[in-house]
Amino acid sequence: MLESLKELVCKYNLYLPKFGLVTWTSGNVSARDPETNLVVIKPSGVMYDDLTPDKMVVVDMDGNVIEGNLKPSTDTLTHLYVYKHMPHINAVVHTHSNYATAFAALGQPIKVYLTAIADEFGCEIPCGPYAQIGGEDIGKVIVEYIGESPAILLQNHGVFTIGRTVDEAVKAAVMVEDVAKTVFIAKMMGEPIEIPPDEVKRAHERYVAKYGQK
């Protein structure tokens, strides 16, 4: 069932430790199949080195395991809430990457201090309020506070990113940590300068329209 999607989700879960976004067994990537509305997600508490496509867990939108011998991530209900309320989204990523999570620990958004933030996100990276792990509470915060950004910080917790594809969502997670590190260093040196909103809009539109091989 969903063999290609399981291979893809496994591959992108392995990107999390590759880019230094997680430690031990923390973090997860999921993807929704638009045709069946089933979701493939990382199993709970399994070391990344041990992940294989056949260990990915397939669940329905109510969290029932449809296929797989392992328990799905404890963040499954969070992912499912996002899919239910943001039907254009087909991938969700969760990390505790260090620099971005430092901003989350302070309850601070990452403002548009860099052209990389303007290009990739098109707005500040918001920080939602604290929510309990394990149910739909975090999903509700994501849906309410993420706005137009593909990423959100969760106070005292970590990072969630979303995308139309797994590649988009994981790229956003990598970029959040990259810009968070730069902004953190800048704040050690002084007060960073925000980019004006009209220039943020222009830069983001240019990036979306012209960057890469269209």
C-alpha positions in Angstrom: 0.0 0.0 0.0 1.3 3.4 -1.0 4.8 1.9 -1.6 6.1 5.0 -3.5 4.9 7.3 -0.8 6.4 5.2 2.0 9.8 5.3 0.2 9.5 9.1 -0.2 8.5 9.7 3.4 11.3 7.4 4.6 13.8 9.3 2.4 12.8 12.7 3.7 12.7 11.5 7.4 16.4 10.6 6.9 17.0 14.2 5.7 16.2 15.5 9.2 19.4 14.1 10.9 21.4 14.7 7.7 20.7 18.5 8.1 21.1 18.5 11.9 17.4 19.2 12.6 16.8 16.4 15.1 18.5 14.3 17.7 18.1 10.6 18.7 14.5 9.7 17.7 12.9 13.1 17.9 11.1 14.7 14.9 9.0 13.3 12.1 7.8 13.7 8.5 4.4 12.7 7.2 2.7 12.9 3.8 -0.9 12.6 2.7 -2.0 10.8 -0.4 -4.5 13.0 -2.1 -6.3 10.1 -3.8 -7.0 7.9 -0.8 -6.6 10.6 1.9 -4.4 8.2 3.8 -1.3 9.4 5.6 2.2 7.9 5.8 4.1 8.9 8.9 7.3 7.9 10.8 6.9 5.3 13.5 7.3 6.4 17.2 10.7 6.1 18.9 12.6 4.4 16.1 16.2 5.4 15.5 16.7 7.1 12.1 19.5 4.6 11.2 16.9 1.9 11.5 14.2 3.5 9.3 13.2 1.7 6.1 10.1 2.2 3.9 8.4 -0.9 5.3 8.6 0.6 8.8 6.6 3.6 7.8 3.0 3.6 9.2 -0.1 4.2 7.2 -3.0 5.8 9.0 -6.4 7.1 8.1 -7.7 10.6 8.9 -9.0 9.4 12.3 -5.6 8.0 13.3 -6.4 4.3 12.8 -3.5 2.3 11.7 -4.3 0.9 8.2 -0.9 -0.7 7.6 2.3 -1.2 9.6 3.5 -3.2 12.5 4.8 -0.3 14.5 3.0 2.5 16.4 2.8 5.8 14.5 4.5 9.0 15.8 3.0 10.5 19.0 2.5 13.6 16.9 0.1 11.9 14.5 -3.0 13.6 15.6 -1.3 17.0 15.2 -0.4 16.1 11.6 -3.9 14.8 10.9 -5.5 18.0 12.3 -3.5 20.1 9.8 -4.5 17.8 6.9 -8.1 18.0 7.8 -8.2 21.8 8.1 -5.7 22.7 5.3 -6.7 20.5 2.4 -4.1 22.0 0.1 -1.3 20.7 2.3 0.1 17.2 1.7 3.2 17.1 4.0 4.0 18.1 7.6 7.4 18.1 9.3 8.3 18.5 12.9 11.7 19.2 14.3 13.4 20.5 17.4 16.3 22.2 15.5 18.4 24.1 18.0 18.5 27.7 16.8 14.9 27.9 15.7 13.8 26.2 18.9 15.7 28.7 20.9 13.4 31.4 19.5 10.4 29.1 20.4 11.7 28.9 24.0 11.5 32.7 24.1 8.1 32.7 22.5 9.5 35.0 19.8 8.9 35.0 16.0 11.7 35.3 13.6 11.2 38.6 11.8 12.2 39.3 8.2 15.8 40.4 8.9 17.2 38.5 5.8 16.5 38.3 2.1 16.5 34.5 2.6 13.5 34.9 4.9 11.8 37.2 2.5 12.4 34.9 -0.4 11.5 31.6 1.2 8.8 32.6 3.6 7.4 35.9 2.4 6.7 37.0 6.0 8.0 36.6 9.5 8.1 33.1 10.9 5.4 33.2 13.6 5.5 31.7 17.0 2.3 30.2 18.3 1.4 29.8 22.0 2.2 26.7 24.1 0.1 23.7 23.5 0.1 20.2 25.0 1.7 17.3 23.0 -0.2 14.2 22.0 -3.6 15.4 20.8 -5.0 18.0 18.4 -4.0 21.0 20.5 -0.8 21.7 18.6 -2.6 21.2 15.3 -5.1 23.8 16.3 -2.3 26.3 17.0 -0.6 25.6 13.7 -3.8 26.2 11.7 -4.7 29.3 13.7 -1.3 31.0 13.8 0.8 29.9 10.8 -0.8 32.4 8.4 0.9 32.6 5.0 4.2 31.1 6.3 5.2 27.5 5.5 6.7 27.3 9.0 5.7 28.1 12.6 7.5 27.9 15.9 5.6 26.5 18.9 6.4 28.1 22.2 8.5 25.9 24.5 8.4 23.2 21.9 9.9 23.4 18.4 9.2 23.8 14.7 6.5 22.6 12.4 6.5 23.1 8.6 4.0 22.4 5.9 4.0 22.1 2.2 2.1 20.9 -0.9 4.9 18.3 -1.3 7.3 16.6 1.1 10.2 18.4 -0.6 8.6 21.8 0.1 7.9 21.0 3.8 11.4 19.6 4.5 13.1 22.4 2.6 11.1 24.9 4.8 12.4 23.0 7.9 16.0 23.2 6.7 15.6 26.9 5.9 14.0 27.8 9.2 17.1 26.5 11.1 19.5 28.2 8.7 18.0 31.6 9.0 17.4 31.2 12.8 21.1 30.6 13.2 22.0 33.7 11.3 19.5 35.8 13.1 20.7 34.4 16.5 24.3 35.4 15.6 23.2 38.9 14.4 21.4 39.5 17.7 24.6 38.7 19.6 26.2 41.5 17.6 23.5 44.1 17.8 19.9 44.7 16.7 19.2 43.3 13.2 17.5 45.6 10.6 14.0 44.5 9.4 13.3 44.5 5.7 10.4 46.8 4.8 7.1 44.9 4.0 6.8 46.1 0.4 10.3 44.9 -0.3 9.5 41.6 1.4 6.5 41.2 -0.9 8.5 42.1 -4.0 11.4 39.7 -3.1 9.1 36.8 -2.3 7.1 37.2 -5.5 10.3 37.4 -7.6 11.7 34.3 -5.8 8.5 32.3 -6.4 8.3 33.3 -10.1 11.9 33.1 -11.1 14.0 31.0 -8.9 15.0 27.6 -10.1 14.2 25.7 -13.3 10.7 26.5 -14.2 
